[in-house]
C-alpha cells in the first residue's frame, strides 16, 4: 500500500505518540459517524466484520486499534474508501 497523498503530495507519518493518538481518535470519530449516518448498529457491523460489538465499541472509543485488515473491512462496511479515509485522517489531524 502506498503512502496516502493529498493533491499528489505524500502525507508524512505521525512524528509523536500524541500525534498518532490524535489520528487514531480522528479515525474513530470519522468511522463512528459514518456508521451512525448509515444507521448501522454495533451488532450488525460486528457481524459483518466477524468481531464482537464490544470490539467495535473499543475501536470507536480509541480504547483499541484494529488491524490494517480490519480497518479496511470496517471502512468498506460503512461505505467509505480505505485510502481516502487514511488521507482525510492524516490531513485533519491537529
Backbone as ProteinMPNN parsed JSONL, in Angstrom:
{"seq_chain_A": "XXXXXXXXXXXXXXXXXXXXXXXXXXXXXXXXXXXXXXXXXXXXXXXXXXXXXXXXXXXXXXXXXXXXXXXXXXXXXXXXXXXXXXXXXXXXXX", "coords_chain_A": {"N_chain_A": [[0.847, -1.174, 0.0], [0.608, 2.149, -0.899], [1.915, 5.24, 0.408], [-0.422, 7.51, 1.867], [-1.709, 10.277, -0.016], [-2.091, 13.791, -0.579], [-3.419, 15.846, -2.849], [-1.423, 14.975, -4.556], [0.854, 15.109, -3.001], [2.891, 13.388, -0.717], [1.657, 12.331, 2.449], [2.995, 12.967, 5.552], [4.2, 10.57, 7.997], [3.012, 10.125, 11.414], [4.688, 12.103, 13.882], [4.975, 11.883, 16.558], [3.937, 10.241, 19.607], [1.664, 11.449, 20.608], [0.596, 12.682, 18.343], [-0.012, 10.427, 16.838], [-1.994, 9.281, 18.494], [-3.932, 11.303, 18.248], [-4.561, 11.078, 15.53], [-5.614, 8.504, 15.554], [-7.869, 8.896, 17.149], [-9.239, 10.641, 15.476], [-9.754, 8.949, 13.314], [-11.445, 7.086, 14.564], [-13.644, 8.703, 15.294], [-14.517, 9.597, 12.77], [-15.235, 7.156, 11.508], [-17.148, 6.147, 13.285], [-19.085, 8.112, 13.042], [-19.768, 7.735, 10.332], [-20.85, 5.176, 10.491], [-23.098, 5.63, 12.136], [-24.479, 7.522, 10.582], [-25.301, 5.9, 8.509], [-27.002, 4.3, 9.774], [-26.171, 1.865, 10.956], [-25.933, -0.668, 13.241], [-23.982, -1.593, 16.187], [-23.957, -4.379, 16.579], [-24.704, -5.325, 14.037], [-22.575, -4.351, 12.441], [-20.44, -5.601, 13.747], [-21.061, -8.281, 13.181], [-20.729, -8.26, 10.417], [-18.001, -7.84, 10.241], [-17.03, -9.954, 11.611], [-16.393, -9.769, 14.326], [-16.834, -9.061, 17.832], [-19.501, -6.911, 19.046], [-18.52, -5.358, 21.144], [-15.84, -5.074, 20.54], [-15.927, -3.41, 18.302], [-16.956, -1.165, 19.579], [-14.8, -0.595, 21.308], [-12.866, 0.13, 19.382], [-14.095, 2.43, 18.345], [-14.016, 4.112, 20.51], [-11.385, 4.538, 20.748], [-10.066, 2.834, 22.432], [-8.876, 0.579, 21.677], [-7.008, -0.595, 18.847], [-7.787, -1.362, 15.485], [-6.62, -4.053, 13.37], [-4.803, -3.587, 10.281], [-6.131, -4.959, 8.249], [-8.698, -5.323, 9.406], [-9.357, -2.637, 9.733], [-9.609, -1.79, 7.038], [-11.749, -3.424, 6.228], [-13.712, -2.478, 7.988], [-13.955, 0.213, 7.188], [-14.888, -0.119, 4.543], [-17.285, -1.429, 5.117], [-18.846, 0.577, 6.183], [-19.214, 2.092, 4.002], [-17.106, 3.636, 2.925], [-13.958, 4.67, 1.389], [-10.896, 3.035, 1.888], [-8.223, 4.139, 1.351], [-8.762, 6.85, 0.863], [-9.931, 7.535, 3.296], [-7.783, 7.241, 5.089], [-6.217, 9.307, 4.128], [-7.816, 11.567, 4.685], [-7.845, 11.474, 7.489], [-5.133, 11.883, 8.063], [-4.721, 14.456, 7.038], [-6.491, 16.039, 8.513], [-5.64, 15.831, 11.097], [-4.783, 17.38, 14.148]], "CA_chain_A": [[0.0, 0.0, 0.0], [1.421, 3.358, -0.979], [1.662, 6.255, 1.425], [-1.514, 8.394, 1.488], [-1.279, 11.519, -0.644], [-3.07, 14.861, -0.685], [-3.064, 16.648, -4.025], [-0.174, 14.474, -5.108], [1.968, 15.245, -2.061], [2.805, 12.359, 0.336], [1.323, 12.79, 3.8], [4.027, 12.413, 6.434], [3.741, 9.749, 9.116], [2.999, 10.852, 12.679], [6.026, 12.34, 14.414], [5.0, 11.662, 18.003], [2.866, 9.384, 20.123], [0.475, 12.286, 20.73], [0.027, 12.844, 17.009], [-0.593, 9.131, 16.483], [-3.256, 9.174, 19.242], [-4.892, 12.221, 17.634], [-5.017, 10.482, 14.27], [-6.465, 7.354, 15.899], [-9.161, 9.449, 17.582], [-9.897, 11.152, 14.277], [-10.243, 7.79, 12.579], [-12.565, 6.52, 15.307], [-14.785, 9.625, 15.165], [-14.956, 9.569, 11.385], [-15.897, 5.893, 11.206], [-18.366, 6.058, 14.097], [-20.056, 8.988, 12.395], [-20.23, 7.08, 9.102], [-21.722, 4.059, 10.895], [-24.361, 6.18, 12.619], [-25.161, 8.14, 9.434], [-25.881, 4.833, 7.692], [-27.887, 3.551, 10.67], [-25.637, 0.517, 11.15], [-25.728, -0.921, 14.658], [-22.746, -2.278, 16.571], [-24.114, -5.821, 16.336], [-24.694, -5.547, 12.589], [-21.214, -4.145, 11.957], [-19.63, -6.683, 14.306], [-21.332, -9.499, 12.415], [-20.129, -8.091, 9.085], [-16.54, -7.913, 10.373], [-16.742, -11.162, 12.379], [-15.862, -9.412, 15.644], [-17.944, -8.765, 18.74], [-19.863, -5.494, 19.111], [-17.664, -4.658, 22.103], [-14.598, -4.752, 19.84], [-16.234, -2.21, 17.52], [-17.056, -0.078, 20.556], [-13.421, -0.259, 21.722], [-12.228, 0.865, 18.288], [-14.716, 3.751, 18.219], [-13.599, 4.924, 21.67], [-9.916, 4.537, 20.697], [-9.553, 2.004, 23.516], [-8.108, -0.456, 20.98], [-6.797, -0.277, 17.435], [-7.999, -2.511, 14.6], [-5.532, -4.39, 12.451], [-4.99, -2.939, 8.983], [-7.178, -5.706, 7.534], [-9.988, -4.979, 10.0], [-9.616, -1.232, 9.408], [-10.096, -1.735, 5.65], [-13.078, -4.031, 6.208], [-14.579, -1.553, 8.723], [-14.183, 1.368, 6.321], [-15.757, -0.541, 3.432], [-18.604, -1.794, 5.655], [-19.618, 1.81, 6.393], [-19.35, 2.759, 2.716], [-16.035, 4.587, 2.651], [-12.777, 4.152, 0.702], [-9.796, 2.999, 2.852], [-7.126, 5.071, 1.057], [-9.27, 8.223, 1.059], [-10.134, 7.72, 4.729], [-6.45, 7.493, 5.686], [-5.8, 10.653, 3.694], [-8.612, 12.539, 5.459], [-7.367, 11.435, 8.869], [-3.794, 12.494, 8.11], [-4.828, 15.887, 6.75], [-7.262, 16.739, 9.534], [-5.037, 15.687, 12.423], [-4.302, 18.68, 14.651]], "C_chain_A": [[0.889, 1.233, 0.0], [1.022, 4.338, 0.115], [0.51, 7.15, 0.963], [-0.967, 9.718, 0.948], [-2.429, 12.523, -0.602], [-2.612, 15.766, -1.809], [-1.697, 16.276, -4.568], [1.023, 14.524, -4.184], [1.834, 14.173, -0.982], [2.512, 12.991, 1.697], [2.321, 12.159, 4.755], [3.432, 11.542, 7.537], [3.739, 10.581, 10.394], [4.413, 10.975, 13.238], [6.114, 12.127, 15.915], [3.855, 10.741, 18.398], [1.569, 10.182, 20.235], [-0.2, 12.472, 19.37], [-0.624, 11.545, 16.546], [-1.931, 8.939, 17.203], [-4.324, 10.084, 18.639], [-5.428, 11.665, 16.328], [-5.935, 9.289, 14.53], [-7.841, 7.839, 16.351], [-9.941, 9.99, 16.39], [-10.507, 10.034, 13.452], [-11.495, 7.235, 13.258], [-13.81, 7.398, 15.162], [-15.373, 9.591, 13.763], [-15.752, 8.299, 11.09], [-17.156, 5.683, 12.04], [-19.459, 6.913, 13.463], [-20.626, 8.362, 11.131], [-21.178, 5.928, 9.436], [-23.086, 4.58, 11.318], [-25.159, 6.828, 11.488], [-25.875, 7.095, 8.585], [-26.784, 3.914, 8.505], [-27.482, 2.082, 10.782], [-25.354, 0.347, 12.635], [-24.403, -1.638, 14.922], [-22.823, -3.774, 16.286], [-24.036, -6.142, 14.849], [-23.279, -5.406, 12.023], [-20.283, -5.239, 12.47], [-19.812, -7.981, 13.542], [-20.68, -9.426, 11.033], [-18.609, -8.251, 9.128], [-16.082, -9.159, 11.112], [-15.958, -10.846, 13.655], [-17.052, -9.075, 16.536], [-18.261, -7.266, 18.719], [-18.98, -4.71, 20.083], [-16.316, -4.286, 21.485], [-14.794, -3.486, 19.002], [-16.304, -1.006, 18.451], [-15.674, 0.363, 21.039], [-12.698, 0.529, 20.643], [-12.767, 2.287, 18.22], [-14.365, 4.674, 19.387], [-12.085, 5.082, 21.734], [-9.314, 3.793, 21.88], [-8.721, 0.849, 22.963], [-7.991, -0.034, 19.525], [-7.066, -1.527, 16.593], [-6.726, -2.826, 13.827], [-5.797, -3.646, 11.138], [-6.108, -3.632, 8.204], [-8.561, -5.354, 8.077], [-10.357, -3.52, 9.73], [-10.22, -1.134, 8.008], [-11.496, -2.317, 5.538], [-14.105, -3.114, 6.866], [-14.954, -0.37, 7.829], [-15.136, 1.001, 5.185], [-17.165, -0.846, 3.922], [-19.472, -0.568, 5.918], [-19.641, 2.684, 5.136], [-18.293, 3.785, 2.376], [-14.879, 3.881, 1.946], [-11.585, 4.174, 1.661], [-8.689, 4.023, 2.582], [-7.566, 6.512, 1.295], [-9.465, 8.51, 2.541], [-8.811, 7.995, 5.43], [-5.963, 8.897, 5.339], [-6.527, 11.723, 4.5], [-8.086, 12.62, 6.886], [-6.027, 12.154, 8.986], [-3.871, 13.997, 7.911], [-5.473, 16.627, 7.917], [-6.678, 16.598, 10.933], [-4.511, 17.029, 12.885], [-2.79, 18.737, 14.742]], "O_chain_A": [[1.813, 1.343, 0.806], [-0.074, 4.263, 0.67], [0.458, 7.518, -0.211], [0.075, 10.209, 1.382], [-3.599, 12.14, -0.591], [-1.547, 16.38, -1.733], [-0.917, 17.133, -4.982], [2.097, 14.036, -4.536], [0.767, 14.051, -0.38], [3.05, 14.043, 2.042], [2.476, 10.938, 4.767], [2.295, 11.753, 7.959], [4.389, 11.624, 10.456], [5.232, 10.068, 13.087], [7.203, 12.182, 16.487], [2.931, 10.499, 17.621], [0.49, 9.646, 19.983], [-1.426, 12.425, 19.267], [-1.686, 11.574, 15.923], [-2.899, 8.485, 16.592], [-5.485, 9.691, 18.527], [-6.623, 11.771, 16.051], [-6.916, 9.086, 13.814], [-8.86, 7.259, 15.978], [-11.157, 9.817, 16.304], [-11.627, 10.149, 12.956], [-12.489, 6.949, 12.591], [-14.906, 6.888, 14.931], [-16.592, 9.56, 13.595], [-16.824, 8.363, 10.488], [-18.128, 5.104, 11.556], [-20.611, 6.492, 13.36], [-21.829, 8.445, 10.883], [-22.182, 5.725, 8.754], [-24.115, 4.039, 10.911], [-26.382, 6.698, 11.441], [-26.928, 7.369, 8.01], [-27.269, 2.896, 8.012], [-28.319, 1.182, 10.715], [-24.612, 1.136, 13.221], [-23.791, -2.207, 14.019], [-21.857, -4.367, 15.805], [-23.387, -7.108, 14.446], [-22.836, -6.234, 11.226], [-19.442, -5.745, 11.728], [-18.846, -8.698, 13.282], [-20.144, -10.419, 10.541], [-18.002, -8.735, 8.172], [-14.881, -9.403, 11.232], [-15.007, -11.54, 14.015], [-18.153, -8.831, 16.043], [-17.393, -6.45, 18.41], [-18.721, -3.526, 19.867], [-15.717, -3.282, 21.871], [-13.939, -2.6, 18.992], [-15.766, 0.056, 18.137], [-15.41, 1.558, 21.164], [-11.992, 1.491, 20.946], [-12.003, 3.239, 18.058], [-14.417, 5.896, 19.246], [-11.56, 5.689, 22.667], [-8.189, 4.078, 22.291], [-7.955, 0.219, 23.694], [-8.775, 0.779, 19.035], [-6.625, -2.621, 16.944], [-5.862, -1.966, 13.654], [-6.897, -3.138, 10.92], [-6.934, -2.971, 7.573], [-9.491, -5.115, 7.306], [-11.528, -3.202, 9.522], [-11.235, -0.464, 7.817], [-12.341, -1.767, 4.832], [-15.227, -2.978, 6.378], [-16.124, 0.0, 7.729], [-16.083, 1.735, 4.903], [-18.138, -0.557, 3.226], [-20.699, -0.658, 5.879], [-20.03, 3.851, 5.184], [-18.557, 4.714, 1.613], [-14.822, 2.652, 1.907], [-11.277, 5.233, 2.208], [-8.26, 4.71, 3.509], [-6.817, 7.305, 1.867], [-9.189, 9.621, 2.995], [-8.73, 8.888, 6.275], [-5.369, 9.583, 6.171], [-5.906, 12.685, 4.95], [-7.904, 13.711, 7.426], [-5.818, 12.943, 9.908], [-3.141, 14.739, 8.568], [-5.043, 17.726, 8.268], [-7.194, 17.207, 11.87], [-3.868, 17.745, 12.118], [-2.234, 19.758, 15.145]]}, "name": "protein", "num_of_chains": 1, "seq": "XXXXXXXXXXXXXXXXXXXXXXXXXXXXXXXXXXXXXXXXXXXXXXXXXXXXXXXXXXXXXXXXXXXXXXXXXXXXXXXXXXXXXXXXXXXXXX"}
